């Protein structure tokens, strides 16, 4: 379980930093503001779970700039989010691993040409982390081990950045949480290399990032929702789930997570109402969530 958390945290850190990277991405072939605006539109559609629009935008970007790994990354994250939050199927895993492999290859090529390109380090950190998580879930141990270790090495390199910027706080917060989550019998290993922190240190950093006026505050809220739910602190998880679903009402994945948290709190009626909202939205890109929500409504009626 700790290894899976490690892989996921590496990936969340990379998503956060990609928002910053989109402002100063340095590929020689990309100079036009219209292209960056197109990327912003694709990311917005992605976070609203309007994946048909997002796919069209990212496909167009790939045709314009085939060497840019960013559209490959965000397009690969669509099957990943569905895999992680909804349905751990081999089909979704295969789709993610295939798409993300192309993003890894493009990022690695750029990093070889520009070893100090922080954007590419960020890209590779998250990609390897996510690939390790999915591969582990599918018992593909060779990919899981290789990707997990490689991703963590990139993440450690990035943690040397000392800043009070919200994106840096998210990175530190997730790392502090990870260190604090290490079982007591393994703490000696982190202490030997100078890493000391507890879970609450991590939550404090994430809360500061979530309360900021930064455009990446939603990323901090997403992480807080996930981690509080993992810690079975469901009231805290619900607080951030409500903030996310209010800000991103079209994201049926976040709505599904909110309904699950409500169920864990025993609020079955409210959970059923959220599942009904998901069914009403009937997102054509996420039919599995609509179907699972219908199943949940039927289950809650019987209970």
C-alpha positions as CSV (number, residue, x, y, z in Angstrom):
1,X,0.0,0.0,0.0
2,X,2.8,2.4,0.8
3,X,4.4,1.7,-2.6
4,X,1.1,2.5,-4.4
5,X,0.8,5.8,-2.4
6,X,4.3,6.7,-3.4
7,X,3.6,6.2,-7.1
8,X,0.4,8.2,-6.9
9,X,2.0,11.1,-5.0
10,X,4.8,11.4,-7.6
11,X,2.1,11.7,-10.3
12,X,0.1,14.3,-8.5
13,X,3.2,16.4,-8.1
14,X,3.8,16.3,-11.8
15,X,0.3,17.3,-12.7
16,X,0.6,20.4,-10.5
17,X,3.9,21.4,-11.9
18,X,2.7,20.9,-15.5
19,X,0.3,23.8,-15.0
20,X,3.3,26.0,-14.2
21,X,5.2,24.4,-17.0
22,X,2.6,25.3,-19.6
23,X,3.5,29.0,-19.0
24,X,7.1,28.7,-19.8
25,X,7.5,25.5,-21.9
26,X,10.6,25.8,-24.0
27,X,10.3,23.6,-27.0
28,X,11.9,25.4,-29.9
29,X,8.9,24.7,-32.2
30,X,6.3,26.2,-29.9
31,X,6.2,30.0,-29.7
32,X,2.7,30.9,-30.6
33,X,0.3,32.1,-27.9
34,X,-2.6,30.5,-29.8
35,X,-1.0,27.1,-29.3
36,X,-0.7,27.7,-25.5
37,X,-4.3,29.0,-25.4
38,X,-5.3,25.8,-27.1
39,X,-3.5,23.8,-24.5
40,X,-5.2,25.7,-21.7
41,X,-8.6,25.0,-23.3
42,X,-7.7,21.3,-23.5
43,X,-6.7,21.2,-19.9
44,X,-9.9,23.0,-18.8
45,X,-12.0,20.4,-20.8
46,X,-10.0,17.6,-19.2
47,X,-10.7,18.8,-15.7
48,X,-14.4,19.2,-16.5
49,X,-14.3,15.6,-17.8
50,X,-15.4,16.8,-21.2
51,X,-13.0,14.3,-22.7
52,X,-14.5,14.5,-26.3
53,X,-13.5,18.1,-26.5
54,X,-10.2,17.5,-24.8
55,X,-9.3,14.7,-27.1
56,X,-10.0,16.7,-30.2
57,X,-7.9,19.6,-28.9
58,X,-4.9,17.3,-27.9
59,X,-5.1,15.4,-31.2
60,X,-4.9,18.7,-33.1
61,X,-2.0,19.8,-31.0
62,X,-0.2,16.5,-31.7
63,X,-0.5,17.2,-35.4
64,X,0.8,20.8,-35.0
65,X,3.7,19.9,-32.8
66,X,4.4,16.1,-32.8
67,X,7.5,16.5,-30.5
68,X,5.5,18.1,-27.7
69,X,4.8,15.4,-25.0
70,X,2.2,17.5,-23.1
71,X,-0.9,16.6,-25.2
72,X,0.2,12.9,-25.0
73,X,0.4,13.2,-21.3
74,X,-3.0,14.7,-20.7
75,X,-4.7,12.4,-23.2
76,X,-3.2,9.4,-21.4
77,X,-4.5,10.7,-18.1
78,X,-8.1,10.2,-19.2
79,X,-8.0,6.4,-19.1
80,X,-5.8,6.7,-15.9
81,X,-8.4,8.7,-13.9
82,X,-11.1,6.3,-14.9
83,X,-8.9,3.4,-14.0
84,X,-7.9,4.7,-10.7
85,X,-11.2,6.1,-9.4
86,X,-13.8,3.9,-11.2
87,X,-12.8,0.7,-12.9
88,X,-9.4,-1.1,-12.6
89,X,-9.9,-2.9,-16.0
90,X,-7.0,-4.3,-18.0
91,X,-8.4,-2.5,-21.1
92,X,-8.0,0.9,-19.4
93,X,-4.6,-0.1,-18.1
94,X,-3.4,-1.1,-21.6
95,X,-4.8,2.2,-23.0
96,X,-3.0,4.3,-20.5
97,X,0.3,2.4,-20.7
98,X,0.4,2.7,-24.5
99,X,-0.4,6.4,-24.6
100,X,1.9,7.3,-21.7
101,X,4.8,5.4,-23.3
102,X,4.8,7.8,-26.2
103,X,4.9,10.8,-23.7
104,X,7.8,9.2,-21.9
105,X,9.8,8.7,-25.1
106,X,9.2,12.4,-26.2
107,X,10.1,13.7,-22.8
108,X,13.2,11.7,-22.5
109,X,14.4,12.8,-25.9
110,X,14.0,16.5,-24.9
111,X,15.8,15.9,-21.6
112,X,18.7,14.2,-23.3
113,X,19.1,17.4,-25.5
114,X,18.5,19.7,-22.5
115,X,19.5,18.0,-19.2
116,X,18.5,21.0,-17.1
117,X,14.9,21.2,-18.5
118,X,12.9,21.1,-15.3
119,X,9.7,20.7,-17.3
120,X,10.8,17.4,-18.7
121,X,12.0,16.2,-15.3
122,X,8.5,17.0,-14.0
123,X,6.9,15.2,-16.9
124,X,9.0,12.1,-16.4
125,X,8.5,12.0,-12.7
126,X,4.8,11.9,-13.0
127,X,4.6,9.6,-16.0
128,X,6.8,6.9,-14.4
129,X,4.9,7.3,-11.1
130,X,1.6,6.7,-12.7
131,X,2.9,3.9,-14.9
132,X,4.3,2.2,-11.8
133,X,0.9,2.4,-10.1
134,X,-1.1,0.9,-13.0
135,X,1.5,-1.8,-13.7
136,X,1.5,-2.8,-10.0
137,X,-2.3,-3.1,-10.1
138,X,-2.1,-5.3,-13.2
139,X,0.7,-7.5,-11.7
140,X,3.2,-6.3,-14.4
141,X,6.0,-6.3,-11.9
142,X,8.9,-5.5,-14.2
143,X,7.2,-2.3,-15.4
144,X,6.0,-1.4,-11.9
145,X,9.5,-1.7,-10.4
146,X,11.3,0.1,-13.1
147,X,8.8,2.9,-13.4
148,X,8.4,3.3,-9.6
149,X,12.1,3.7,-8.9
150,X,12.7,5.9,-11.9
151,X,9.8,8.2,-11.0
152,X,10.9,8.5,-7.4
153,X,14.4,9.4,-8.4
154,X,13.1,12.3,-10.5
155,X,10.8,13.4,-7.7
156,X,13.6,13.5,-5.2
157,X,15.5,15.8,-7.5
158,X,12.6,18.1,-7.7
159,X,12.1,18.3,-4.0
160,X,15.4,20.2,-3.6
161,X,13.5,23.3,-4.8
162,X,12.9,25.6,-1.8
163,X,10.0,28.0,-2.4
164,X,6.7,29.1,-0.8
165,X,5.0,29.1,-4.1
166,X,1.7,27.1,-4.0
167,X,3.0,24.5,-6.4
168,X,6.1,24.0,-4.3
169,X,3.9,23.7,-1.2
170,X,1.9,20.9,-2.9
171,X,5.1,19.0,-3.7
172,X,6.4,19.3,-0.2
173,X,3.0,18.5,1.3
174,X,2.7,15.3,-0.6
175,X,6.3,14.3,0.2
176,X,5.8,15.0,3.9
177,X,2.7,12.9,3.9
178,X,4.5,10.1,2.2
179,X,7.3,10.2,4.7
180,X,4.8,10.4,7.6
181,X,3.0,7.3,6.2
182,X,6.0,5.1,6.4
183,X,5.4,2.2,8.8
184,X,7.2,2.7,12.1
185,X,9.4,-0.3,11.5
186,X,10.8,1.3,8.3
187,X,11.3,4.8,9.7
188,X,15.0,4.2,10.3
189,X,15.5,4.1,6.5
190,X,14.1,7.6,6.0
191,X,15.8,8.9,9.1
192,X,19.2,7.7,7.7
193,X,18.9,9.9,4.6
194,X,17.6,12.9,6.6
195,X,13.9,12.7,5.8
196,X,11.7,13.5,8.8
197,X,8.1,14.6,8.7
198,X,4.6,13.5,9.7
199,X,1.2,13.3,8.0
200,X,0.0,16.5,9.6
201,X,3.0,18.4,8.2
202,X,1.9,17.3,4.8
203,X,-1.7,18.3,5.3
204,X,-0.7,21.8,6.6
205,X,1.3,22.4,3.4
206,X,-1.5,21.2,1.2
207,X,-4.1,23.4,3.0
208,X,-2.0,26.5,2.4
209,X,-1.8,25.7,-1.3
210,X,-5.6,25.0,-1.4
211,X,-6.3,28.4,0.3
212,X,-4.1,30.3,-2.2
213,X,-5.4,32.4,-5.1
214,X,-3.3,30.4,-7.4
215,X,-4.7,28.6,-10.4
216,X,-3.5,25.3,-9.0
217,X,-5.5,25.5,-5.8
218,X,-7.9,22.8,-7.3
219,X,-5.0,20.4,-7.5
220,X,-4.3,20.8,-3.8
221,X,-8.0,20.2,-3.0
222,X,-8.0,17.1,-5.2
223,X,-5.0,15.8,-3.2
224,X,-6.6,16.6,0.1
225,X,-9.8,14.9,-0.9
226,X,-7.9,11.7,-1.9
227,X,-5.6,11.6,1.2
228,X,-8.3,12.4,3.8
229,X,-10.5,9.7,2.3
230,X,-7.6,7.3,2.4
231,X,-7.1,8.2,6.1
232,X,-10.8,7.6,6.7
233,X,-11.2,11.2,7.8
234,X,-14.4,11.4,5.7
235,X,-15.7,14.8,6.9
236,X,-12.5,16.4,5.9
237,X,-12.6,14.6,2.6
238,X,-16.1,15.7,2.0
239,X,-15.2,19.3,2.6
240,X,-12.7,19.3,-0.3
241,X,-15.0,17.1,-2.4
242,X,-17.7,19.8,-2.2
243,X,-15.2,22.5,-3.1
244,X,-14.1,20.6,-6.1
245,X,-17.5,19.7,-7.4
246,X,-18.7,23.3,-6.9
247,X,-15.7,24.5,-9.0
248,X,-15.8,21.7,-11.5
249,X,-19.5,20.7,-11.7
250,X,-19.0,18.8,-15.0
251,X,-16.4,16.4,-13.6
252,X,-18.4,13.2,-12.9
253,X,-15.3,11.5,-11.5
254,X,-15.2,14.0,-8.7
255,X,-19.0,13.7,-8.2
256,X,-18.6,9.9,-8.0
257,X,-15.9,10.3,-5.4
258,X,-18.1,12.7,-3.4
259,X,-21.0,10.2,-3.5
260,X,-18.6,7.5,-2.2
261,X,-17.5,9.7,0.7
262,X,-21.1,10.4,1.6
263,X,-21.8,6.7,1.7
264,X,-18.9,6.2,4.0
265,X,-20.3,8.9,6.3
266,X,-23.7,7.1,6.3
267,X,-25.4,9.8,4.3
268,X,-27.1,7.4,1.9
269,X,-29.8,9.8,0.8
270,X,-27.4,12.5,-0.2
271,X,-25.1,10.0,-1.9
272,X,-28.1,8.7,-4.0
273,X,-28.8,12.3,-5.0
274,X,-25.2,12.8,-6.2
275,X,-25.4,9.5,-8.1
276,X,-28.6,10.7,-9.8
277,X,-26.8,13.9,-10.9
278,X,-24.2,11.7,-12.5
279,X,-26.8,9.7,-14.3
280,X,-28.6,12.9,-15.5
281,X,-25.3,14.2,-16.9
282,X,-24.8,10.9,-18.9
283,X,-21.3,11.8,-19.9
284,X,-20.7,10.0,-23.2
285,X,-17.0,9.7,-22.5
286,X,-17.5,8.0,-19.1
287,X,-20.4,5.6,-19.6
288,X,-19.0,3.3,-17.0
289,X,-19.5,5.9,-14.3
290,X,-23.1,6.4,-15.4
291,X,-23.7,2.7,-15.3
292,X,-22.0,2.3,-11.9
293,X,-24.0,5.2,-10.5
294,X,-27.3,3.5,-11.7
295,X,-26.1,0.4,-9.9
296,X,-25.4,2.4,-6.7
297,X,-28.8,4.0,-6.8
298,X,-30.4,0.6,-7.0
299,X,-28.2,-0.7,-4.1
300,X,-29.1,2.3,-1.9
301,X,-32.8,1.8,-2.5
302,X,-32.5,-1.7,-1.1
303,X,-30.5,-0.8,2.0
